[in-house]
Amino acid sequence: MTAASVPNASSRTGVEGRRARRTDSPWIRRWSDGAVARLTLICLPHAGGSASFYRSWAALLPPEVELLGVQYPGREDRFEDPMIDSMGELVTALAEGLVPLLDRPYALFGHSMGSAIAWELAHELDRRGAPGPRRLFASGRAAPGTAVVADVHRQGDDVLRAELQRLGGTSREVLDDPGLRALILGTVRNDYRLIETYRPAQRPPLHCPIHVLTGSTDPELGEERSRDRAGGWADLTTARTEVRTFPGDHFYLTPQRREVVATVLRRMDPSLTTGGHTWPSTP
């Protein structure tokens, strides 16, 4: 008989059980115990990215918000896990790992490839009867079905390397190191294959607000910059769509980290950015 089924079981046992369940998925990385959190922010990385891309955000969040970073297989501490290059397979596995963690209101934040995964994930969770996100933050990519796709994953390493240099976010020192470059290009090629072969199905619109975040000089959005900053996302929800443009390129999130996190907090709950909160911050 589990503690949850015993009427007089201590609250401490229940809390410890919830904490245990919140740490046993290989898909999720946490940087706090989330003991007093009342909201959850689930962050999905870009192609070639890992959960640690969002680690610095943890110090900018108040205790009321628990940060969960998604760790795709084939990188960092999941280096030996086979990579997944199919959107359907990835979202199915990720949803299985996330469902037990959706015990409080949550938002999804996806950057670049991660924004498409976030959209697919919201629909997969709905299909399973799980709670839906209160908000979806789509960063650095036009909406599924409207984003321009190429065939970079079929090209040689020189083309792939040039693509990384075009978008920024990968240091020249890393790309100049043969060993590191081989590791990075293998992961990036796999993720590009996923997103470039991805063809979204026709789905009903979501019912949560979508917040579109972009860099002012992001080359990934191409002609969308001059035509529609929302990049087609407004058609994917019955709720409102908001667009916020930050100075910077495709990886504007790094230099604009504080303002991006503050924007996310304001949209999740305005009280999180008003007086009365003190918490550590990173330099």
C-alpha positions in Angstrom: 0.0 0.0 0.0 1.4 3.4 -1.0 1.6 6.4 1.3 -0.9 8.2 -0.9 -3.5 5.5 -0.1 -3.1 5.8 3.7 -5.3 8.5 5.0 -3.0 9.4 7.9 0.2 9.3 6.0 2.4 12.3 6.8 2.6 15.2 4.4 6.4 14.8 4.5 6.1 11.3 2.9 3.9 12.8 0.2 6.3 15.6 -0.6 9.2 13.2 -0.7 7.3 10.9 -3.0 6.5 13.8 -5.4 10.1 14.9 -5.4 11.2 11.4 -6.3 8.8 11.2 -9.1 10.0 14.5 -10.4 13.6 13.4 -10.8 13.4 9.9 -12.4 12.9 10.9 -16.0 16.0 10.9 -18.2 14.3 13.7 -20.2 14.2 16.3 -17.5 16.9 18.3 -15.7 16.1 20.4 -12.6 18.3 22.9 -10.7 16.1 23.4 -7.6 13.9 21.1 -5.5 10.8 23.0 -6.5 9.4 22.6 -3.0 7.5 25.9 -2.9 6.9 26.3 -6.6 3.4 27.0 -7.8 4.2 27.2 -11.5 6.4 25.2 -13.8 8.4 26.5 -16.8 9.4 23.7 -19.2 12.2 24.7 -21.7 13.0 22.9 -24.9 16.4 23.5 -26.6 17.3 24.3 -30.2 18.9 21.9 -32.7 22.2 20.7 -31.2 21.3 22.2 -27.9 20.9 20.6 -24.5 19.1 21.3 -21.2 22.1 23.2 -19.8 21.4 26.0 -22.3 18.7 27.1 -19.8 20.6 26.3 -16.6 21.5 30.0 -16.1 17.8 30.9 -16.0 17.4 29.1 -12.7 19.1 31.8 -10.8 16.8 34.4 -12.4 13.6 32.7 -11.4 11.8 33.2 -8.1 11.1 30.2 -5.9 7.5 30.2 -7.1 8.6 28.9 -10.5 10.3 25.6 -11.0 12.5 25.3 -14.1 12.5 22.0 -16.0 15.1 21.7 -18.8 14.4 19.1 -21.5 17.4 16.8 -22.2 17.3 15.3 -25.7 19.2 11.9 -26.0 22.7 11.8 -27.4 24.2 14.8 -25.6 25.8 15.6 -22.3 24.8 13.0 -19.6 22.7 11.3 -22.3 25.6 11.0 -24.7 25.3 7.2 -24.9 21.5 7.2 -25.5 20.6 6.8 -29.2 19.6 10.1 -30.8 16.1 10.5 -32.2 15.6 12.1 -35.6 11.8 11.7 -35.8 9.5 14.4 -34.4 6.8 11.8 -33.6 9.1 9.5 -31.8 10.7 12.3 -29.8 7.4 13.9 -28.7 5.9 10.6 -27.7 8.8 9.7 -25.5 9.0 13.2 -24.0 5.3 13.3 -23.2 5.6 10.0 -21.3 8.4 11.6 -19.2 6.5 14.8 -18.6 3.0 13.7 -17.7 3.8 12.8 -14.1 5.3 16.3 -13.6 2.3 18.3 -14.7 0.9 18.7 -11.2 0.7 22.5 -11.3 0.1 25.1 -14.0 2.9 25.2 -16.5 4.2 27.0 -19.6 6.3 25.7 -22.5 9.2 27.6 -23.8 10.9 26.4 -27.0 13.8 28.0 -28.9 14.2 27.4 -32.7 13.6 23.6 -33.2 12.4 23.6 -29.6 9.4 25.8 -30.5 8.1 23.3 -33.0 8.6 20.5 -30.5 6.7 22.5 -27.9 3.8 22.9 -30.2 3.7 19.2 -31.0 4.1 18.4 -27.3 1.1 20.5 -26.4 -1.0 18.5 -28.8 0.4 15.2 -27.7 -0.3 16.0 -24.1 -3.9 17.0 -25.0 -4.3 13.7 -26.9 -3.3 11.9 -23.7 -5.8 13.9 -21.6 -3.1 15.6 -19.7 -3.4 19.3 -18.6 -2.5 21.7 -21.3 0.0 24.6 -21.0 -1.2 27.9 -19.7 1.1 29.6 -22.3 3.4 28.7 -25.1 6.6 30.8 -25.7 7.8 30.3 -29.3 11.3 31.7 -29.9 13.4 32.1 -33.0 11.3 30.1 -35.5 8.3 30.6 -37.7 5.2 28.4 -36.9 5.0 24.8 -37.9 3.8 24.5 -41.5 5.1 28.0 -42.4 8.8 27.7 -41.4 11.1 27.4 -44.4 13.0 24.1 -44.4 16.1 23.1 -46.4 18.3 20.0 -46.6 21.3 21.1 -44.6 21.4 17.7 -42.9 22.2 16.1 -46.3 25.2 18.4 -46.9 28.8 18.0 -46.0 30.4 19.1 -42.7 31.7 22.4 -44.3 28.1 23.4 -45.1 26.9 22.4 -41.6 29.7 24.3 -40.0 28.9 27.4 -42.1 25.3 27.1 -41.0 26.3 27.2 -37.3 28.5 30.2 -38.0 25.6 32.0 -39.8 23.3 31.5 -36.8 25.9 32.2 -34.1 25.8 30.6 -30.7 28.7 28.3 -31.3 32.2 29.6 -30.6 34.8 29.6 -33.3 37.2 27.9 -30.9 34.8 24.9 -30.6 34.3 24.7 -34.3 38.1 24.8 -34.9 38.8 21.9 -32.6 38.5 18.7 -34.7 37.3 16.5 -31.9 34.7 18.9 -30.5 33.6 19.8 -34.0 32.9 16.1 -34.9 30.8 15.7 -31.8 28.8 18.9 -32.3 28.2 18.3 -36.0 26.9 14.8 -35.4 24.3 16.1 -32.9 23.4 19.1 -35.1 23.1 16.9 -38.2 20.7 14.6 -36.4 18.5 17.4 -35.1 18.5 19.1 -38.5 17.3 15.9 -40.0 14.5 15.9 -37.5 13.3 19.4 -38.1 13.9 19.4 -41.9 12.0 16.2 -42.5 9.2 17.2 -40.1 5.9 17.8 -41.8 3.2 18.9 -39.3 -0.2 17.4 -39.5 -3.3 19.5 -39.6 -4.4 20.1 -36.0 -7.0 22.2 -34.3 -5.7 25.4 -32.7 -4.5 25.5 -29.2 -6.4 27.5 -26.6 -3.5 29.0 -24.7 -1.9 32.4 -25.5 1.2 32.1 -27.7 4.1 34.5 -27.1 6.5 34.9 -30.0 10.0 36.0 -29.2 12.5 36.9 -31.9 15.9 38.6 -32.4 15.9 41.7 -34.4 18.5 40.4 -36.8 17.7 36.7 -36.7 18.5 35.2 -40.1 16.5 32.1 -39.4 13.2 34.0 -39.9 14.2 35.2 -43.4 11.4 37.2 -45.1 9.2 36.7 -42.1 10.9 39.7 -40.6 9.5 42.1 -43.1 6.1 40.5 -43.5 4.9 39.1 -40.2 6.8 39.1 -37.0 4.4 36.5 -35.6 5.6 34.1 -38.2 2.2 32.3 -38.6 1.9 31.5 -34.9 -1.3 33.6 -34.6 -3.2 31.0 -36.7 -2.3 28.2 -34.3 -4.3 29.3 -31.2 -7.8 30.6 -30.4 -6.3 32.9 -27.8 -4.2 36.0 -28.3 -0.7 36.0 -29.9 1.9 38.5 -28.7 5.2 39.3 -30.4 8.3 40.6 -28.6 11.5 41.5 -30.5 14.8 41.7 -28.7 18.1 43.2 -30.0 20.3 40.4 -31.4 20.5 37.5 -33.8 19.2 33.9 -33.6 20.8 33.5 -30.2 19.6 36.8 -28.7 18.6 34.8 -25.6 22.2 34.7 -24.4 22.9 38.5 -24.2 19.3 39.3 -23.5 18.8 36.6 -20.9 17.6 38.8 -18.0 15.0 40.6 -20.1 13.8 37.4 -21.7 13.3 35.7 -18.4 11.6 38.9 -17.0 9.3 38.9 -20.0 8.4 35.2 -19.5 7.7 35.8 -15.8 5.5 38.8 -16.5 3.4 36.7 -18.9 3.2 33.7 -16.6 2.1 35.9 -13.6 2.6 39.6 -13.3 3.0 39.4 -9.5 6.3 37.5 -10.1 8.0 40.7 -11.3 6.6 43.2 -8.8 7.9 44.1 -5.4 8.4 41.7 -2.5 10.7 39.2 -4.3 14.4 38.8 -3.7 16.3 35.9 -5.1 19.9 35.3 -6.4 20.9 36.4 -9.9 23.8 35.5 -12.2 26.3 38.1 -13.3 
